[in-house]
Amino acid sequence: MKALIFSDEPKNAREILTYLRGKMEMDVISTEDKELPEYGAQKVYFYKDGFVDNLSKFLADHISKNKYDFVFISSTNIGRELAGILSYKLKMKCMPEIFSFEHGGKTITKRFFHGGKTVVEEESDFHMFTVSAGICEAEKTDKKSDVSNINLDKSNYKIINVKSKNTAGTDIRNAKVIVSIGRGLGSEENIKKIQPLVDELHAEVAGSRPVCLDYKWLSEDKQVGLSGKKVRPDFYIALGISGQIQHIAGIRGSKTIIAINKDKSAPIFEECDYGIVGDLFTIVPELVEKLK
Ligand SMILES: Cc1cc2nc3c(=O)[nH]c(=O)nc-3n(C[C@H](O)[C@H](O)[C@H](O)COP(=O)(O)OP(=O)(O)OC[C@H]3O[C@@H](n4cnc5c(N)ncnc54)[C@H](O)[C@@H]3O)c2cc1C
């Protein structure tokens, strides 16, 4: 069995290669990345100046010519657009947003439904999939891939404006420890009250959607959840976060979840490994003292 993996984000390509390693042979197409040839693909193809038009044309030809059994496309904006076009062009049924794939005669995949509350396991005859970011932690192998560059046709797309979003600090998807704040923090001003815990744990700060999008106490790139980032830290500490399904969808990859909430019936207590019922402004200083 042989698969083609496509991602415009080399980080996602590395994760998918690691996840599928041992299950089948793989080629990968992505943007230039020094490390990508160390993740177990037979062939690595790099492209430049790829847009939906020239990439879809190239990929459709490449997939037909090489007769791949499966195509895995990372679920980025461009990846999702390409999956739709390729599914139509190649008459390949595409299943979106999988986070688990097994093939032993039958293809069995898993994906979230109902905003992340339900996991559905499906048997299908699909051959194309979009893959959620963070399917596993990427790990290198000793084997080196053959590398070549792709010359894409000139695109008819023109970017007419790029406006940078307000971002700050490091990518929370790489954090080992996250202190995450919710509406229960009360105000932006109160961030300084949890800072000693952040410092003590050498943590990154993240937040729920209201905190990042509505109140803007944190920048948008710090939002965890279904419509934010999916994180996989060793420790995820939720302060004043109720634990709605859309938030939980972003933290399921965490190794240990600790929650502090003053409402003992908050749904976060059904998801966490350790829960403390109480006022975060009392408990956080006590934790800091103990950590010291
Ligand atoms: C399509 C869609 C996508 C969404 N995507 C996301 C997403 O990606 N990420 C996300 O987070 N949300 C998302 N949401 C919103 C989500 O449904 C919730 O509204 C949101 O997660 C709630 O945020 P919160 O837990 O900070 O606030 P709340 O639900 O208001 O919870 C605040 C909690 O703080 C507790 N609290 C208050 N004071 C204290 C105190 N002093 N000490 C301890 N605890 C205290 C309260 O008991 C309460 O449980 C999405 C919603 C939709 C419809």
The ligand as a Tripos MOL2 file, in Angstrom:
@<TRIPOS>MOLECULE
LIG
   53    58     1     0     0
SMALL
NO_CHARGES

@<TRIPOS>ATOM
      1 C1        -19.0790   27.2920   16.8700 C.3       1 LIG1
      2 C2        -18.4790   27.5580   18.2130 C.ar      1 LIG1
      3 C3        -17.1300   27.4080   18.3720 C.ar      1 LIG1
      4 C4        -16.5530   27.6400   19.6310 C.ar      1 LIG1
      5 N1        -15.2220   27.4550   19.7640 N.ar      1 LIG1
      6 C5        -14.6580   27.6060   20.9700 C.ar      1 LIG1
      7 C6        -13.2720   27.3800   21.1690 C.ar      1 LIG1
      8 O1        -12.5250   27.0660   20.2310 O.2       1 LIG1
      9 N2        -12.7680   27.5330   22.4150 N.ar      1 LIG1
     10 C7        -13.5390   27.8840   23.5040 C.ar      1 LIG1
     11 O2        -13.0090   27.9880   24.6230 O.2       1 LIG1
     12 N3        -14.8480   28.1180   23.3270 N.ar      1 LIG1
     13 C8        -15.4230   28.0160   22.1020 C.ar      1 LIG1
     14 N4        -16.7470   28.2710   21.9670 N.ar      1 LIG1
     15 C9        -17.4830   28.8670   23.0990 C.3       1 LIG1
     16 C10       -17.9140   27.8450   24.1440 C.3       1 LIG1
     17 O3        -19.1750   27.3090   23.8000 O.3       1 LIG1
     18 C11       -18.0360   28.4960   25.5310 C.3       1 LIG1
     19 O4        -18.9090   29.5820   25.4510 O.3       1 LIG1
     20 C12       -16.7040   28.9820   26.0990 C.3       1 LIG1
     21 O5        -15.7380   27.9420   26.0360 O.3       1 LIG1
     22 C13       -16.8840   29.3930   27.5500 C.3       1 LIG1
     23 O6        -15.7200   29.9970   27.9890 O.3       1 LIG1
     24 P1        -15.3380   30.0300   29.5350 P.3       1 LIG1
     25 O7        -15.2760   28.6430   30.0720 O.co2     1 LIG1
     26 O8        -14.1400   30.8920   29.6640 O.co2     1 LIG1
     27 O9        -16.5550   30.8630   30.1770 O.3       1 LIG1
     28 P2        -17.8130   30.3830   31.0320 P.3       1 LIG1
     29 O10       -18.5500   29.2840   30.3630 O.co2     1 LIG1
     30 O11       -18.5660   31.6140   31.3740 O.co2     1 LIG1
     31 O12       -17.1660   29.7560   32.3630 O.3       1 LIG1
     32 C14       -16.5480   30.5120   33.3330 C.3       1 LIG1
     33 C15       -16.3060   29.5580   34.5070 C.3       1 LIG1
     34 O13       -15.5320   30.2260   35.4860 O.3       1 LIG1
     35 C16       -15.9670   29.7850   36.7570 C.3       1 LIG1
     36 N5        -15.5540   30.8140   37.7230 N.ar      1 LIG1
     37 C17       -16.0290   32.0850   37.8530 C.ar      1 LIG1
     38 N6        -15.3520   32.7360   38.7960 N.ar      1 LIG1
     39 C18       -14.4350   31.8600   39.3070 C.ar      1 LIG1
     40 C19       -13.4500   31.9450   40.3160 C.ar      1 LIG1
     41 N7        -13.2330   33.0770   41.0000 N.pl3     1 LIG1
     42 N8        -12.7010   30.8560   40.5890 N.ar      1 LIG1
     43 C20       -12.8980   29.6800   39.9210 C.ar      1 LIG1
     44 N9        -13.8360   29.5490   38.9440 N.ar      1 LIG1
     45 C21       -14.5790   30.6270   38.6340 C.ar      1 LIG1
     46 C22       -17.4580   29.6260   36.6260 C.3       1 LIG1
     47 O14       -17.9680   28.7290   37.5940 O.3       1 LIG1
     48 C23       -17.5830   29.0900   35.2000 C.3       1 LIG1
     49 O15       -17.6310   27.6680   35.1920 O.3       1 LIG1
     50 C24       -17.3480   28.0520   20.7240 C.ar      1 LIG1
     51 C25       -18.7300   28.2010   20.5520 C.ar      1 LIG1
     52 C26       -19.2890   27.9640   19.3150 C.ar      1 LIG1
     53 C27       -20.7590   28.1220   19.1650 C.3       1 LIG1
@<TRIPOS>BOND
     1     1     2 1
     2     2     3 ar
     3     2    52 ar
     4     3     4 ar
     5     4     5 ar
     6     4    50 ar
     7     5     6 ar
     8     6     7 ar
     9     6    13 1
    10     7     8 2
    11     7     9 ar
    12     9    10 ar
    13    10    11 2
    14    10    12 ar
    15    12    13 ar
    16    13    14 ar
    17    14    15 1
    18    14    50 ar
    19    15    16 1
    20    16    17 1
    21    16    18 1
    22    18    19 1
    23    18    20 1
    24    20    21 1
    25    20    22 1
    26    22    23 1
    27    23    24 1
    28    24    25 2
    29    24    26 1
    30    24    27 1
    31    27    28 1
    32    28    29 2
    33    28    30 1
    34    28    31 1
    35    31    32 1
    36    32    33 1
    37    33    34 1
    38    33    48 1
    39    34    35 1
    40    35    36 1
    41    35    46 1
    42    36    37 ar
    43    36    45 ar
    44    37    38 ar
    45    38    39 ar
    46    39    40 ar
    47    39    45 ar
    48    40    41 1
    49    40    42 ar
    50    42    43 ar
    51    43    44 ar
    52    44    45 ar
    53    46    47 1
    54    46    48 1
    55    48    49 1
    56    50    51 ar
    57    51    52 ar
    58    52    53 1
@<TRIPOS>SUBSTRUCTURE
     1 LIG1         1 GROUP 0 **** ****
